[in-house]
Amino acid sequence: MLSNKAKRILKKYRYVFDTLENYDKTGKLPFQRKRIDVTLSVETINKLKAIKEKTGKPISRIIEERIC
């Protein structure tokens, strides 16, 4: 039987325990990054580079922010 303190910790950090349980099953963390190859037009690449220079963010981060 769990003590009150253990129950509070479990309730407060449930997402951490769920993430670790999923990691045990799959061997992957949900926030890991994966490299993919994408073909883009030269115009799109130039626009992304301009945004990169303006914001200082990597192109991958710019794309992620626009999609999600």
C-alpha positions, 0 to 999 in steps of 0.5 A, a space after each residue: 500500500 502506498 503512503 500519502 507522500 508516495 501517492 502525491 508524488 505519483 500524482 504530481 509526476 504522473 507524466 514522468 512515470 508514463 514517459 519512462 514506462 513507454 521508454 521501457 516498452 519502446 526504447 524511444 523517448 517522445 522528445 527525441 529528434 530524428 533526421 529526415 531528408 526533404 526535397 525543397 525548392 530553391 526559393 523555399 530554402 532561400 526563404 528559410 535561410 532568410 528567416 534563420 538569419 533574421 531570428 537566429 534559429 536553426 531551420 529545423 526549429 523554424 519548420 517545427 514551429 510552423 507545423 506544430 
